[in-house]
Amino acid sequence: MTAEIIDGRAIAEAIRAEVAEQARACKARGATPGLAAVLVGENPASISYVAGKTKACAEAGIFS
């Protein structure tokens, strides 16, 4: 079996672009897509994780 190197960054960018397009389509129909996260405690790793999700949502046009 031959190993195949994949470009994860390119795949992730394509997925993000598709999600952003779907978010725009939802908004055009009058529905605002959103993501809610419940953060319990003050674990720095959890705070960083939620911050990353918030940033990704903002870039895709999703309310967070």
C-alpha positions in Angstrom: 0.0 0.0 0.0 1.3 3.4 -1.0 1.0 6.3 1.5 -0.8 9.4 0.3 -0.1 12.8 1.7 -3.2 14.9 2.0 -3.3 18.7 2.4 -5.4 19.1 5.6 -5.3 22.8 5.5 -6.7 22.9 1.9 -9.5 20.4 2.9 -10.3 22.5 6.0 -10.5 25.7 4.0 -12.8 24.0 1.4 -15.1 22.8 4.3 -15.1 26.3 5.9 -16.0 27.9 2.5 -18.9 25.4 2.1 -20.2 26.1 5.6 -20.0 29.8 5.0 -22.0 29.4 1.8 -24.6 27.4 3.6 -24.8 30.0 6.3 -25.4 32.7 3.7 -28.2 30.6 2.1 -29.8 30.1 5.5 -29.7 33.9 6.2 -31.2 34.5 2.7 -34.2 32.4 3.8 -34.5 34.4 7.0 -32.9 31.9 9.4 -29.8 32.9 11.3 -27.6 29.9 11.9 -25.9 29.8 15.4 -23.8 27.9 17.8 -24.1 27.9 21.5 -21.4 26.7 23.8 -21.7 26.1 27.5 -18.5 26.7 29.4 -18.3 25.2 32.9 -15.5 26.4 35.0 -12.4 28.3 34.1 -10.2 25.7 32.5 -7.8 27.5 30.2 -7.9 24.8 27.6 -11.7 24.9 27.5 -11.6 28.7 27.3 -9.2 28.5 24.3 -11.4 25.8 22.6 -14.5 28.0 22.9 -12.6 31.0 21.7 -11.5 29.0 18.6 -15.1 28.0 17.9 -16.3 31.6 18.3 -13.7 32.8 15.8 -14.5 30.1 13.3 -18.2 30.9 13.6 -17.5 34.6 13.0 -15.5 33.8 9.9 -18.3 31.6 8.5 -21.0 34.1 9.3 -22.6 32.0 12.0 -23.9 33.7 15.2 -22.1 32.6 18.3 
